[in-house]
Amino acid sequence: MFEQFYRVENSRNRATGGRGLGLTICSNIVEGHQGTISAYHSQDGGLGIQIEFPLN
């Protein structure tokens, strides 16, 4: 989920959606600060993202 998304079907393009980089960029930023990022099923429905950073 946190890897870059690659489109294999030509009918899906930039005009119909994003590049699939959002969570990859977030993951790189979080890991660069020695944090962790994870996904979970939200009780409110949909996807939740949890990010934790060390205090030191």
N, C-alpha and C positions, 0 to 999 in steps of 0.2 A: 504494500500500500504506500510505503514511503519511497519507493523507487520511481524514477522518471517514467511516465506513461508514454508508450509509443503507439501510434496509430498504424494499424495494418490494413485497414479498409479505407479506400480512397473516398468513399461517400461521406466520411466524417472528416471535416477539415476545420481550419481556424474560424471560418465563418459560422460554424454550428457549435462551437465549444472552445474551451481553453486548450492550453498546450500540455496540461497534465504535469505542471512543475510545482504547483503550490505546496503540496506536502513534502516534496523533495527539498525545496528551498527551506521550509520550516525545519525539517529534520537536520539539515546541514547547519543551520544557525544554532539550534538547540545543542547538537553534539559539539559544536565549536566552543560552547560555554560549559562543557562537561555535564550537560543535562540529559534527561531522557524524555522521549515522546512516545506516546502509545495511543491506540484507538480502542474504543469500547462502544458497545451498544447502549445508547442513552435510554433511560427510563421514560423520557419524554418523547421517544421515537427518534429515529435517525441515528447519526453517528456522533459520538463525542470524542474529543481529542484532549488528552491529559498531558501537560508539560510540567516537568519538575526540574528545578535548578538547585545546585548545592548552595548552601549559605556561605561557604568560605571562599 
